[in-house]
Amino acid sequence: MSNQHRITCCRAFLVALVTLGPVGAAPAVHSDLTGCDDGLLAVWPIPQEITSTGGQVSLKGAVTIVPNNFTDSATIYTVTELVDAAGGNAVVASKPSGKGTHIFIGTEAAAGVPVAAAKALTGNSATGLDADGYVLAVGTYEKLPSIVLNGIDTRGTFYAAQTLRQLVDGDRIPSVKVRDWPLMSIRGSIEGFYGVPWSHEARLDQFVFYGKHKMNTYVYTPKDDSLLRSEWRTLYSGDELTDLEELVDTANANHVDFTYALSPGLDICYSSDDDFNATVAKFSQLRDYGVSSFYVALDDISLVFHCDADTAKWPKTDNDEWIADAQAYYLNRVQTEFILPNNLENLMTVPTNYAGSGTTPYKTEFGTKLNKDIRVQWTGEGVFSDNITVDSILTADASYITDNLFIWDNFPVNDANRDSLFLNPLTKRATDLYKNLIGFTSNPMQQAYASMPALANYADYTWNGPSNTTVHNAILAIVDLNINWPYQSPQVYAPELSADIAAFWAARKAGTSDGIKALTDRLALIKTLPDVLPTMAMKGFAADVAPWATVAMQWANACQHLIAMLEALDSKDQTTADNEFSCANECVNKTKAKTVDDRNSSGVDLPKSIVPITGNGAFDKFLANATAIYNV
């Protein structure tokens, strides 16, 4: 996978970010999403098979929606809303009306008209597709203009509706045949960072975003939520319980598996019935509110025992097999005594030794003793993995002795660099990893909305491949300024800005004007970011990046003054040069203000305690070079 391959993917999803809008917004129309250079219909993630068959079906007038024993309200709502937004009059009925456009909705198991229509219009129905797969067809069925949403399961049918939503072009749908399925079964995020957790509202918006982008997994495990870690035995109550109930309901409505992850490793007694029962009690409380997916996180803890009973049961040896035995014992009890009897999704875990593909005594013992149905997370060759290869996955599979490995990808998380945004595109993940693992969860940034471009990259990557499109210049500019992930080798800093700066210096050295305009145009664009970004439909993204947009504007001002200073020096106008240099430094000083909130490890909020950094490696070097010329 080339960097350009993923950069164009990032741009494609930034279009979706701009147009999808917040919870409750009207569906985006096809005209908002066009721009593919290859002429393909703009659907994200790109379907495995999509063919235009010519013609179109109108959504004006009466449109009869016929669910075939299909009761998923989210799917029916999506279809009804897109019809109404297109100017039609959607009516949900138990049978065809015989007039106007008909939309047939149903799963493969329910058979009936959706399956028959899918076969008639595409030659096949959803039969044989992997979970979450679907067939969508637009054409004429039984002499009626028809749209068919036929999913292999309920979630697949919901995803068919999401594809249909993107195909709306004004008041009509182009005639197409779509047969689509995901490459990976786990596709989503793990809120697993340190610092300020996402807000309640941001999480709700995340679930809507995931549903629209066909992501099916969210793991709830913010490190600084005390009821997950230091107070893990304490049950929820009051507003916290009310909020969790709303989160679970919203996730379920958007067909996102809300996975609740407990982190008991700071003080657990692995052999203790009391601690096992405390685990089950906590999980049962969440199960009562609709959670069916659970996770035990054993990351970032010391390899020590916390009770005499564990020491007696698993005597320490010269390697780490004893702690692996204890952890596997506890996890296996959760799987066999809680998960299985309650018909829940198989347990997930991240082991204490979660990075590196090579064999260790801990990994071998952990994998040997662990129930083979338990799904295991791994971060790659490092805690932060610049690249992930098939060979690395195969070695890790063997080291952990599992067929249920999936990746906790510590990208674009910024808890180790809280002064920065990482808007880099997803790169260096081999295109065929899906053949040897069950999925990815991205560990995002503390800024939930600013994480959406990367999450959309993951949605595309775990479903299918990207294509080209264009996006708003302001968003491209803010993305470029925050391409600076420090775990990438070689590290890249604001590549577009850096290229324009290099061209500026080359032109100045050559005594020509070529290359100067690009930088001046870019600086003018950057100055507009605080005003332009809030006009986006996705207001949360603009709010997340606002401190960095302001700093970018201040740097752009500074650079404009520095360019004016250089021009004054060239004209032997020292007075103007002095004034411009002074103004530049005033702007630079403004970039040093603390404007970003934080939270310490004790859970204490620290308002406006972080200086946001943007365009590092570019702006600062331009300042240094210009200053050196001024000081000559």
Secondary structure, 3 states (H helix, E strand, C coil): CCHHHHHHHHHHHHHHHHHHCCCCCCCCCHHHHCCCCCCCCCCCCCCCEEEEEEEEEECCEEEEEEECCCCCHHHHHHHHHHHHHCCEEEEECCCCCCCCEEEEEEECCCCCHHHHHHHHHHCCCCCCCCCCCEEEEEEEECCEEEEEEEECCHHHHHHHHHHHHHHCECCEEEEEEEEECCCCCEEEEEECCCCCCCCHHHHHHHHHHHHHCCCCEEEECCCCCCCCCCCCCCCCCHHHHHHHHHHHHHHHHCCCEEEEEECCCCCCCCCCHHHHHHHHHHHHHHHCCCCCEEEEECCCCCCCCCCHHHHHHCCCCCCCHHHHHHHHHHHHHHHHHHHCCCCCCCCEEECCCCCCCCCCHHHHHHHHHCCCCCEEEECCCCCCCCCECHHHHHHHHHHHCCCCEEEEECCCCCCCCCCECCCCCCCCECCCHHHCCCEEEECCCCCCCCCHHHHHHHHHHHHCCCCCCCCCHHHHHHHHHCCCCCCCCCCCCCHHHHHHHHHHHHHHHHCCCCCHHHHHHHHHHHHCHHHHHHHCCCHHHHHHHHHHHHHHHHHHHHHHHHHHHHHHHHCCCHHHHHHHHHHHHHHHHHCCCCCEEEECCCCCEEEEEECCECCCCCHHHHHHHHHHHHHC
